[in-house]
Amino acid sequence: MKQRFLDAVKERILLFDGAMGTEIQRFDPKPEDFPDKKDGFNDGLILTRPEWIKKIHRSYLEAGADCIETNSFGSNKIKLDEYGYGDRTVEINKKIAELAVSIAAEFSDKPRYVIGSMGPTGFLPSSNDPDLGQMPLEQIKEAYRLQAQGLIQGGVDALLIETSQDILEVKLAIEGAQQAMKDTEKQVALIANVTLDQYGKMLLGTNIQAAYTTISDMGIDVFGLNCSTGPIEMTPSVRWLDEQNDLKILVVPNAGMPENEGGHAVYKMTPEKMADALRDFVAKYHNVRVIGGCCGTNPAHIAALRKVIDEIKPTS
Protein backbone atom coordinates (compact mmCIF):
# COMPACT_ATOMS: atom_id res chain seq x y z
CA MET A 1 0.00 0.00 0.00
CA LYS A 2 2.75 2.42 0.96
CA GLN A 3 4.79 1.72 -2.16
CA ARG A 4 1.76 2.10 -4.40
CA PHE A 5 1.06 5.65 -3.18
CA LEU A 6 4.70 6.66 -3.18
CA ASP A 7 5.25 5.25 -6.66
CA ALA A 8 2.41 7.45 -7.85
CA VAL A 9 4.01 10.51 -6.24
CA LYS A 10 7.26 9.75 -8.05
CA GLU A 11 5.57 9.18 -11.39
CA ARG A 12 3.18 12.12 -11.54
CA ILE A 13 1.76 15.10 -9.68
CA LEU A 14 -1.13 14.08 -7.42
CA LEU A 15 -4.11 16.27 -6.64
CA PHE A 16 -5.60 16.43 -3.16
CA ASP A 17 -9.13 17.58 -2.43
CA GLY A 18 -10.24 20.91 -0.97
CA ALA A 19 -11.70 22.09 2.32
CA MET A 20 -14.05 19.86 4.32
CA GLY A 21 -15.38 22.24 6.99
CA THR A 22 -16.79 24.85 4.64
CA GLU A 23 -18.43 22.14 2.54
CA ILE A 24 -20.11 20.78 5.67
CA GLN A 25 -21.49 24.25 6.33
CA ARG A 26 -23.28 24.15 2.98
CA PHE A 27 -25.66 21.63 4.55
CA ASP A 28 -26.59 24.26 7.15
CA PRO A 29 -26.10 21.85 10.06
CA LYS A 30 -28.14 22.27 13.23
CA PRO A 31 -27.13 21.10 16.73
CA GLU A 32 -29.38 18.05 16.36
CA ASP A 33 -27.32 16.92 13.35
CA PHE A 34 -24.31 16.27 15.58
CA PRO A 35 -23.83 13.44 18.09
CA ASP A 36 -25.41 14.37 21.42
CA LYS A 37 -26.28 17.74 19.83
CA LYS A 38 -22.66 18.83 20.23
CA ASP A 39 -22.63 21.63 17.69
CA GLY A 40 -19.46 21.83 15.64
CA PHE A 41 -18.42 18.21 16.18
CA ASN A 42 -17.75 17.79 12.46
CA ASP A 43 -15.84 14.53 12.77
CA GLY A 44 -18.77 13.06 14.69
CA LEU A 45 -20.96 13.35 11.59
CA ILE A 46 -19.71 9.87 10.71
CA LEU A 47 -22.18 8.70 13.36
CA THR A 48 -25.16 10.90 12.46
CA ARG A 49 -24.84 12.30 8.92
CA PRO A 50 -22.43 10.05 7.01
CA GLU A 51 -24.31 10.80 3.79
CA TRP A 52 -23.06 14.40 3.97
CA ILE A 53 -19.44 13.30 4.13
CA LYS A 54 -19.98 10.83 1.29
CA LYS A 55 -21.40 13.59 -0.89
CA ILE A 56 -18.44 15.87 -0.17
CA HIS A 57 -15.91 13.12 -0.96
CA ARG A 58 -17.71 12.35 -4.22
CA SER A 59 -17.77 16.02 -5.23
CA TYR A 60 -14.00 16.26 -4.97
CA LEU A 61 -13.38 13.00 -6.78
CA GLU A 62 -15.75 14.10 -9.55
CA ALA A 63 -13.76 17.35 -9.78
CA GLY A 64 -10.66 15.29 -10.53
CA ALA A 65 -8.94 14.80 -7.17
CA ASP A 66 -6.57 11.84 -6.99
CA CYS A 67 -6.70 11.84 -3.20
CA ILE A 68 -9.39 12.54 -0.61
CA GLU A 69 -8.65 13.32 3.01
CA THR A 70 -10.65 11.60 5.71
CA ASN A 71 -12.97 13.74 7.84
CA SER A 72 -10.78 13.06 10.87
CA PHE A 73 -8.91 16.35 11.27
CA GLY A 74 -10.00 16.64 14.93
CA SER A 75 -10.16 12.94 15.77
CA ASN A 76 -7.07 12.49 17.88
CA LYS A 77 -7.98 11.30 21.37
CA ILE A 78 -7.34 14.66 23.02
CA LYS A 79 -9.79 16.45 20.73
CA LEU A 80 -12.35 13.65 20.94
CA ASP A 81 -12.15 13.80 24.74
CA GLU A 82 -13.56 17.33 24.50
CA TYR A 83 -16.75 15.87 23.04
CA GLY A 84 -16.84 12.84 25.33
CA TYR A 85 -15.80 10.39 22.62
CA GLY A 86 -12.13 9.85 23.44
CA ASP A 87 -12.67 6.24 24.45
CA ARG A 88 -13.91 5.56 20.91
CA THR A 89 -10.90 7.05 19.13
CA VAL A 90 -9.88 3.90 17.24
CA GLU A 91 -13.47 3.01 16.34
CA ILE A 92 -14.38 6.47 15.05
CA ASN A 93 -11.23 6.86 12.97
CA LYS A 94 -11.71 3.41 11.50
CA LYS A 95 -15.29 4.26 10.50
CA ILE A 96 -14.22 7.58 8.99
CA ALA A 97 -11.50 5.88 6.94
CA GLU A 98 -13.76 3.06 5.79
CA LEU A 99 -16.33 5.57 4.56
CA ALA A 100 -13.73 7.42 2.48
CA VAL A 101 -12.31 4.16 1.12
CA SER A 102 -15.79 3.04 0.04
CA ILE A 103 -16.35 6.27 -1.89
CA ALA A 104 -12.91 6.16 -3.53
CA ALA A 105 -13.71 2.62 -4.68
CA GLU A 106 -16.67 3.95 -6.68
CA PHE A 107 -14.21 5.63 -9.07
CA SER A 108 -12.41 3.13 -11.27
CA ASP A 109 -11.15 5.40 -14.06
CA LYS A 110 -7.78 5.82 -12.37
CA PRO A 111 -6.18 5.09 -8.99
CA ARG A 112 -7.66 7.10 -6.13
CA TYR A 113 -6.02 7.34 -2.72
CA VAL A 114 -7.40 7.92 0.76
CA ILE A 115 -5.31 10.08 3.06
CA GLY A 116 -5.81 9.89 6.82
CA SER A 117 -6.02 13.45 8.16
CA MET A 118 -4.43 14.07 11.58
CA GLY A 119 -4.78 17.64 12.79
CA PRO A 120 -3.34 19.34 15.89
CA THR A 121 -4.37 18.54 19.45
CA GLY A 122 -4.87 22.19 20.38
CA PHE A 123 -1.86 22.11 22.72
CA LEU A 124 1.60 23.61 22.20
CA PRO A 125 4.08 21.31 23.96
CA SER A 126 7.06 23.53 23.09
CA SER A 127 5.58 26.55 24.85
CA ASN A 128 5.62 27.65 28.48
CA ASP A 129 1.95 28.58 28.37
CA PRO A 130 0.34 27.55 31.70
CA ASP A 131 -2.52 25.88 29.83
CA LEU A 132 -1.47 25.02 26.29
CA GLY A 133 2.04 23.92 27.22
CA GLN A 134 1.20 21.52 30.04
CA MET A 135 -0.08 18.41 28.22
CA PRO A 136 2.34 15.49 28.89
CA LEU A 137 4.33 14.55 25.82
CA GLU A 138 3.51 10.86 26.10
CA GLN A 139 -0.18 11.70 26.23
CA ILE A 140 0.07 13.64 22.96
CA LYS A 141 1.98 10.82 21.31
CA GLU A 142 -0.57 8.28 22.50
CA ALA A 143 -3.44 10.42 21.19
CA TYR A 144 -1.91 10.27 17.73
CA ARG A 145 -1.03 6.57 18.00
CA LEU A 146 -4.65 5.67 18.63
CA GLN A 147 -5.88 7.88 15.81
CA ALA A 148 -3.33 6.46 13.37
CA GLN A 149 -4.25 2.94 14.41
CA GLY A 150 -7.90 3.51 13.53
CA LEU A 151 -7.11 5.17 10.22
CA ILE A 152 -4.73 2.39 9.22
CA GLN A 153 -7.26 -0.29 10.15
CA GLY A 154 -9.80 1.60 8.07
CA GLY A 155 -7.62 1.25 4.98
CA VAL A 156 -5.94 4.60 4.32
CA ASP A 157 -3.10 4.79 1.80
CA ALA A 158 -1.20 7.43 3.76
CA LEU A 159 -1.27 9.36 7.03
CA LEU A 160 -1.17 13.15 6.88
CA ILE A 161 -0.01 15.14 9.91
CA GLU A 162 -1.35 18.56 9.01
CA THR A 163 -1.89 22.19 10.01
CA SER A 164 0.84 21.84 12.61
CA GLN A 165 1.87 24.90 14.64
CA ASP A 166 4.39 23.30 17.01
CA ILE A 167 7.29 21.28 15.61
CA LEU A 168 7.55 19.23 18.82
CA GLU A 169 3.94 18.13 18.35
CA VAL A 170 4.79 17.12 14.78
CA LYS A 171 7.60 14.93 16.10
CA LEU A 172 5.26 13.31 18.61
CA ALA A 173 2.65 12.71 15.90
CA ILE A 174 5.27 11.07 13.67
CA GLU A 175 6.38 8.81 16.50
CA GLY A 176 2.79 7.92 17.34
CA ALA A 177 2.01 7.11 13.71
CA GLN A 178 5.11 4.97 13.37
CA GLN A 179 4.20 3.06 16.52
CA ALA A 180 0.72 2.46 15.12
CA MET A 181 2.25 0.98 11.98
CA LYS A 182 4.27 -1.40 14.13
CA ASP A 183 1.23 -2.31 16.21
CA THR A 184 -0.93 -3.01 13.16
CA GLU A 185 1.94 -4.56 11.21
CA LYS A 186 0.95 -2.43 8.24
CA GLN A 187 3.04 0.25 6.57
CA VAL A 188 1.48 3.30 4.93
CA ALA A 189 3.07 6.46 3.57
CA LEU A 190 3.68 9.21 6.11
CA ILE A 191 3.28 12.89 5.21
CA ALA A 192 4.17 15.66 7.65
CA ASN A 193 2.92 19.19 7.07
CA VAL A 194 3.68 22.40 8.89
CA THR A 195 1.71 25.64 8.80
CA LEU A 196 3.59 28.90 8.29
CA ASP A 197 2.40 32.47 8.56
CA GLN A 198 2.99 35.06 5.82
CA TYR A 199 6.49 35.62 7.21
CA GLY A 200 7.43 31.95 6.85
CA LYS A 201 7.25 30.95 10.51
CA MET A 202 5.21 28.56 12.61
CA LEU A 203 3.18 29.95 15.52
CA LEU A 204 6.05 29.57 17.98
CA GLY A 205 8.63 31.09 15.61
CA THR A 206 10.11 28.01 13.92
CA ASN A 207 11.09 28.78 10.31
CA ILE A 208 10.97 26.38 7.39
CA GLN A 209 14.66 25.53 7.60
CA ALA A 210 14.45 24.53 11.26
CA ALA A 211 11.18 22.66 10.80
CA TYR A 212 12.51 20.65 7.87
CA THR A 213 15.81 19.88 9.58
CA THR A 214 14.00 18.70 12.69
CA ILE A 215 11.76 16.09 11.08
CA SER A 216 13.12 15.30 7.60
CA ASP A 217 15.20 12.37 8.88
CA MET A 218 12.45 10.84 11.03
CA GLY A 219 11.26 8.45 8.34
CA ILE A 220 8.60 10.62 6.71
CA ASP A 221 7.97 10.17 2.98
CA VAL A 222 6.65 13.61 2.00
CA PHE A 223 7.09 17.04 3.60
CA GLY A 224 4.44 19.67 3.10
CA LEU A 225 2.96 23.07 3.75
CA ASN A 226 -0.73 23.67 4.26
CA CYS A 227 -3.22 26.24 5.52
CA SER A 228 -2.60 29.70 7.07
CA THR A 229 -1.73 31.49 3.82
CA GLY A 230 -2.41 31.46 0.12
CA PRO A 231 0.06 30.10 -2.45
CA ILE A 232 1.86 33.41 -3.04
CA GLU A 233 3.00 33.69 0.58
CA MET A 234 4.30 30.11 0.47
CA THR A 235 6.64 30.76 -2.46
CA PRO A 236 9.92 31.47 -0.58
CA SER A 237 9.47 28.37 1.61
CA VAL A 238 8.58 26.12 -1.31
CA ARG A 239 11.60 27.40 -3.24
CA TRP A 240 13.90 26.60 -0.31
CA LEU A 241 12.39 23.12 0.13
CA ASP A 242 12.81 22.32 -3.55
CA GLU A 243 16.49 23.22 -3.36
CA GLN A 244 17.04 20.51 -0.74
CA ASN A 245 16.27 17.89 -3.42
CA ASP A 246 15.51 15.30 -0.77
CA LEU A 247 11.85 14.67 0.05
CA LYS A 248 8.91 15.15 -2.29
CA ILE A 249 6.87 18.25 -1.43
CA LEU A 250 3.16 18.78 -0.79
CA VAL A 251 1.66 22.26 -1.21
CA VAL A 252 -1.93 22.77 -0.02
CA PRO A 253 -2.63 26.50 0.45
CA ASN A 254 -5.77 28.38 1.35
CA ALA A 255 -7.71 30.27 -1.31
CA GLY A 256 -5.60 33.32 -0.56
CA MET A 257 -5.02 35.15 2.71
CA PRO A 258 -8.10 35.31 4.93
CA GLU A 259 -10.00 38.59 5.07
CA ASN A 260 -12.15 39.53 8.04
CA GLU A 261 -15.72 40.31 7.10
CA GLY A 262 -18.22 40.64 9.89
CA GLY A 263 -16.06 38.63 12.24
CA HIS A 264 -15.69 35.76 9.78
CA ALA A 265 -12.66 34.71 7.74
CA VAL A 266 -13.36 35.01 4.02
CA TYR A 267 -11.15 33.59 1.28
CA LYS A 268 -11.46 35.34 -2.08
CA MET A 269 -8.91 33.74 -4.39
CA THR A 270 -10.83 32.41 -7.37
CA PRO A 271 -10.22 28.92 -8.77
CA GLU A 272 -8.53 30.46 -11.82
CA LYS A 273 -6.13 32.63 -9.81
CA MET A 274 -5.25 29.77 -7.48
CA ALA A 275 -4.63 27.50 -10.45
CA ASP A 276 -2.31 30.08 -12.01
CA ALA A 277 -0.32 30.38 -8.78
CA LEU A 278 0.09 26.64 -8.33
CA ARG A 279 0.93 26.20 -12.02
CA ASP A 280 4.12 28.13 -11.29
CA PHE A 281 4.95 25.77 -8.41
CA VAL A 282 4.61 22.55 -10.35
CA ALA A 283 6.33 24.03 -13.41
CA LYS A 284 9.32 25.52 -11.58
CA TYR A 285 9.90 23.16 -8.63
CA HIS A 286 10.37 19.56 -9.68
CA ASN A 287 10.00 18.19 -6.13
CA VAL A 288 6.47 19.57 -5.76
CA ARG A 289 4.47 16.42 -6.42
CA VAL A 290 1.25 16.99 -4.47
CA ILE A 291 -1.02 20.04 -4.64
CA GLY A 292 -4.50 20.73 -3.33
CA GLY A 293 -6.63 23.23 -1.47
CA CYS A 294 -7.21 24.09 2.17
CA CYS A 295 -9.50 26.74 3.71
CA GLY A 296 -11.81 28.49 1.28
CA THR A 297 -11.37 25.97 -1.53
CA ASN A 298 -14.18 23.91 -3.03
CA PRO A 299 -14.68 21.49 -5.94
CA ALA A 300 -14.38 24.35 -8.45
CA HIS A 301 -10.85 25.08 -7.19
CA ILE A 302 -9.94 21.41 -7.46
CA ALA A 303 -11.32 21.20 -11.00
CA ALA A 304 -9.15 24.18 -11.97
CA LEU A 305 -6.09 22.55 -10.43
CA ARG A 306 -6.88 19.34 -12.32
CA LYS A 307 -6.52 21.23 -15.58
CA VAL A 308 -3.15 22.58 -14.47
CA ILE A 309 -1.80 19.16 -13.60
CA ASP A 310 -3.01 17.64 -16.86
CA GLU A 311 -1.03 20.28 -18.75
CA ILE A 312 2.27 19.54 -17.01
CA LYS A 313 4.54 16.52 -17.16
CA PRO A 314 6.68 16.24 -14.00
CA THR A 315 10.39 15.54 -14.16
CA SER A 316 11.77 12.79 -11.94
Sequence and secondary structure as in RCSB ss.txt:
>XXXX:A:sequence
MKQRFLDAVKERILLFDGAMGTEIQRFDPKPEDFPDKKDGFNDGLILTRPEWIKKIHRSYLEAGADCIETNSFGS
NKIKLDEYGYGDRTVEINKKIAELAVSIAAEFSDKPRYVIGSMGPTGFLPSSNDPDLGQMPLEQIKEAYRLQAQG
LIQGGVDALLIETSQDILEVKLAIEGAQQAMKDTEKQVALIANVTLDQYGKMLLGTNIQAAYTTISDMGIDVFGL
NCSTGPIEMTPSVRWLDEQNDLKILVVPNAGMPENEGGHAVYKMTPEKMADALRDFVAKYHNVRVIGGCCGTNPA
HIAALRKVIDEIKPTS
>XXXX:A:secstr
 HHHHHHHHHHS EE    SHHHHHTT   GGGSGGG TT GGGHHHH HHHHHHHHHHHHHTT SEEE S TT 
SHHHHHHTT GGGHHHHHHHHHHHHHHHHTT  SS  EEEEEE   S  TTS  TTTT S HHHHHHHHHHHHHH
HHHTT SEEEE S   HHHHHHHHHHHHHHHHHHT   EEEEEE   TTSB TTS BHHHHHHHHTTSS SEEEE
ESSS HHHHHHHHHHHHHH SSEEEEE  SSS EEETTEEE    HHHHHHHHHHHHHH TTEEEE   TT  HH
HHHHHHHHHHH     
